[in-house]
Amino acid sequence: MKEKILLVEDDVPLASLLSQYLTGHGFTVFLLHQGFSVPREVQTGKPDLVVLDIMLPDTDGLSVLRRLREFWRGPVLMLTALGDDTDTVAGLELGADDYIVKPVAPRVLLARIRALLRRSTTDLDAEMIDLGVLQMDVQAREAILDKMPMDLTTAEFDLLLILARRAGRVQDRGKLVEEIRGIDFHSYDRSVDVLISRIRRKMGTHGKMIRTVQNIGYCLSPVALK
């Protein structure tokens, strides 16, 4: 069965170009040029992934993303304006899994979509990670903290999984960017930092299990820290 992409882009020629390109690479693409009906389309159409432009004629993509995250945890890829770091960080804070700066190269969009879908698909490996207060079920893509399931997006789960698999070892920030986004590291990329902040917030008092190692990266303690 073809994977379904919901593409929300108000630039009609660009949306048509991207839709044709993705369709030609095996996806079923649904197009919307406004943001208001996105939540309803997600509920009824059940896409595997949403590509969401931040600048829309009837509302802004960040408001749409906020509404989506009230009921849907599927992968969301944001399209942001060149150099608009404020919107990029805001999107990541609200639960976006990745972003691409416009103008969009179709082959880059395709690579990002495939990477996100690979990560969000159930892993056939039945691996279980037990760090005491934190357990991670790779096959179910579920993190359990203090015997309660965590509400994580695709990107949040993937980053926490990387840290959990290498608990006690410092992970280079640049390498984490490459693993999460599948691209070369750039010093201005703050996506991992924003994801870490979101994960810590969702972990509450246990957020200090993730330690910042200055000028290097992050390390997850294999035990809860007091």
Secondary structure, DSSP 4 states (H G I P E B T S, - for coil): -PPEEEEE-S-HHHHHHHHHHHHHTT-EEEEESSSTTHHHHHHHH--SEEEEESB-SSSBHHHHHHHHTTT--S-EEEEE-TT-HHHHHHHHHHT--EEEESSPPHHHHHHHHHHHHHHHSPPS---EEE-SSEEEETTTTEEEETTEE----HHHHHHHHHHHHTTTS-EEHHHHHHHHHSS---TT--HHHHHHHHHHHHHGGGGGGEEEETTTEEEE-SS---
